[in-house]
Amino acid sequence: MHNKKKLVLAILTSLSSYSYAQASDVSVPTKDNDDTEVIVVTGVRSSLEAASSLKRYSDSVQDSIVAEDIGKFPDQNVAESLQRIPGVSIDRVNGEGSKITVRGFGPEFNVVTLNGRTLATSEIGRSFDFQVLAAELISGADVVKSPTAKTPEGSIGAYVNVKTARPLDNPGLHVLGSINAKYSKLSGETSPEYSALFSNTFADETFGFNIALSQQKSDNRYDSMGTTRWLLLNNEPGVIEGDIHNLDGNVVTPSMLRHAGRIEYALGQEHRERIGINTSFQWAPDSSFTNTFDYMYTDLSVETQTQGLQAGLQYPNWRNVVVSDNGTILSGTKFSGRTLGGTGENVDFRIDGLFQELESKSKTQAFGFNSVKEFDVLTLEFDISYSTSKSTPRSDLLVPNYISPERNDSLNFDFRNTDTVNLDTTIDYASPTSVRAHWNQVSHYELEDTITELQTKGKYLLDLEFAESLTLDSIDFGIAYSDREKVRDRFETFHEDNCGLVAPDADLCGELRDMPDGIFSVSPYSDFLSSELGNFPRTFLFADINKYHSAIRDMTKNPNWPNEQYNEIASSSVTEEKISAYSQFNFSGLVNDYDWRGNVGVRYVKTDTSSSGYGKRRLGYTGELDNGQPLLVVDYTGSGSLKAKNSYTNWLPSANFSINLNDNLLVRAAAAKVMSRPAIDDIGVQTTYTDMQAGSFSQTGGNPYLAPYKANQYDLSFEYYSDSGDSYAVNFFKKDISSTIAQITYLDNTPDIWDGSQYVDSSVSIGGYGNVNETINTKQNQSGGSITGVELAVQHNMDYLPSFLNGLGVQANYTWADTTNKNTQKIELPGVTDPGDKLEGFAENSYNIVAYYDKGAFQGRLAYNWRDDFLSSRAGIRSGGLPEHTAAYGQLDFSMAYAVNDNFTLTGEAINITDERTYQYADVKERVINTQYTGPRYRIGLRAKF
């Protein structure tokens, strides 16, 4: 075989066992004698160059991140490191990286594994939350964008494999520890973080053991302002007092208008604790036989209390109304007075307190055993794993009324500054004496996810040379089985308990019963939303949640409050069985003295799903106007058992090819058929009914017969790798989506009822309001669309600069993507602008720029990431079924480390230095649904290594 070909195969063989130990110490020999001088490169630059090598010699289009050293990941969160990769962006929860989007495909479309195994999640769906993984336990991660046949199926976006440290990868004794103090500027709190790692090998490095521990506590705060339920208002006579004006001051007469149902202001205080344990045992009696047992445990607890208020605009009585060209009520006055329809009956205008306690506790465990045996030309691998996650997300929503003694109040609101909503009212919402008991809702889920996987893989070396230009090097093959069960049980208080109707003389809703003043205190914070200008509440009441519950027990004469009951209609169970098999042929050769390599293969997968739960049927409904509110009374049958099964088979061919045009320039091409399974929460049989008010009459349910997303994808990349460690790449990609799943929302003006044998159309009209329409929200398969994009990536070391400046370097990438949806169902809701043919989750532009310095004892990194605005949902929940958008967002972070000596290193980080906010809106930017600040965060620490 040609010498160049042998060299390439030797490099590939060595990289197939590339470990984080090799990644953290890159040695460059400069002499060929016994006195070889070795320059050891560590830190930021080492990590980037190791990731670049993994990309260069991979079998497909791939990007990677690598730990700078054992137990030292480059960011406080794995998701925040992944966002530095071209085409990857992240979702944040209260400022922390949580989930990833790749090339515009959200978390549900990306398969994330831990050491090649699926990890059970604490989510309702199948998306992976990186908050459960402590960064100190991770050695690296690969993001595979063009799959091979042996790549696990299920990702249209990317396959992500997160790797933990293994003892035999880094022989010898290693003891590490770190302690950090994390300060949140917005909360003013400082919290501790600890981590430790012990690793050692024994018996001539045939046996190894490591254990890593991590504990993190943090106290954060967020300030938010937003809206919910953008409702439709029919401009009938008597609904709006006086003339309606546009922004130019001209009188207009629109027939229908859109307005926010509620304006909300909330200050959230979050306490987070995470304990992570990861351990591995390895036994390798010889170099051909390795056995590994892994165990991971994570305990994540997040407790959040939000204190705030909301102004309900769903009541009648409007005046001084100003509207936009889009039909949005931008400003106006709400007041106490006559009801809708002009009956003359007085209705008090009220503001609500908005107190919420959110709690989520999850425990995740993962066991895995892997055995690899190498024979002469055959390698066999066996892997078995079991993973489980249990979580109990809980929500206490407590909503009292605020009133004034005069009971003749008003409120002025103004949306014309789209950043915030100005609000001014005659009600004293910062006085405990104004609080009256009203509506409360307590609920929690009990979620359990259980996964069992078996995998058998093999590689057979052939070295079968058909010609100098073509050699069949090896064949990969394998078979896998997976069994997953996801259970969602919901428990909640029902209407009778919420309002105290179980005791006729203890009704709360609308009765204005005074609450003890000792429950409430004025907010200790005077800097609420201090970065935003405007006239809106800056100080409001805080509530003691425990005292609040005690008062509700007394007032409702219900000692069992909150008396959460099992809601079988909103609960479901989904099981999913998968069998997959693959074969892959790996080739190499020479074409006009150019080395090339590639693979072709096919993956077969069969998926069987079973969904079970309970459902009920509507028998009839009536409506009435109560104090200006159009209310419904709906009758249902009792609940009955439901079960649905579905099955589908997919053949997934793939091909990857790369050619070295010279020692530095690589051209890569790939094509594959890919699929993503429907979200688990989308294929449940559960249905949620909203039916107390005619304006929000709706039902939302799953569809257990959904087929998977399917696409054909193509990649073409040009990659240049210099001898000095620089790299430059441009990658063109295209995805033709043949099948997708879309949220379908439509109005039904004749909602169905059950006549005992079949569903029939029905209708009801409420005097002074009009015909009652039901909004239907469900998921359906559609023919899909296409995505075309380009990724640019640069990694450049400035070694040519003089003196200390030659430690500088830059890493940058930019992604552009254009999307179309071939079969988008037009949104035909009154007063709503259709979002067109754009697919959900796709930002047209995104980029990352990282400037780093790595020389001597000091290293530092300044990173900025930016993502364009995008359509986040075609029918959002918060907006009441309207399209929801997320505005462009950019964030600047800084990190540094100084090695005091060989054993101790000082570290520091600054996150979100410029105090950026997130901004979301419904349909058009003037309909803001959320503006949120989480503030800058700082961390200093000490790391020890022995």
Protein Blocks (a to p, Z undefined) as FASTA:
>chain_A
ZZklmmmmmmmmmmmmgcfklmmmccddfbfcfklccdddehjllmmmmmmmmmmmmcbd
cdddddfbghiafbfbfklmmmmpghiacddeehiafbdceehiafklpccdeehiacdd
fbfblcdcfklpcfklpgbdcddfbdcfklcghifkbccddddddfklmgcjdddddddd
dddfklopacddddddddddeehhlaccddddddddddddddddddehiadddddehkag
cjdddfkopacddfbdcddfbdcddddddddddddddddddddfbfkbccdddddddddd
dddddddddddfkbghiehiacdfkopafbdcddedddehilopacdddddddddddddd
ddddddddddddddfklccddddddddddddddddddddddddfklpacddddfkbmkbc
cdddfbdfkbfklpccfbdcddddddddddddddddddddfkpafbfkbccfbdcddddd
dddddddddddddfklmnopmpmklcfghnlpacdfklpccdfbfkgoklbgcdddfbdc
dddfklmmmmmmmmnopakbgoiacdfklgccdddddddddddddddddeehiacddddd
dddddddddddddddddfbdcdddeehiacdddddddddddddddddddddddddddddf
blkbccddddddddddddfklmpcbdcddfkbfklgccddddfkbccddddddddddddd
dfkopacdddddddddfbdcdddddddfbdcddehjaccddddddehibpcddddddddd
debiadddddddddddffkbghjllmgccdddddddddddfkbccdfbehiacebjadeh
iafbdcdddddddehjbccdddddddddddfbfbdfkloopacdddddddddddddddfb
lmbccddddehklopaddddehiaklcfbdcdebjaddddddddZZ
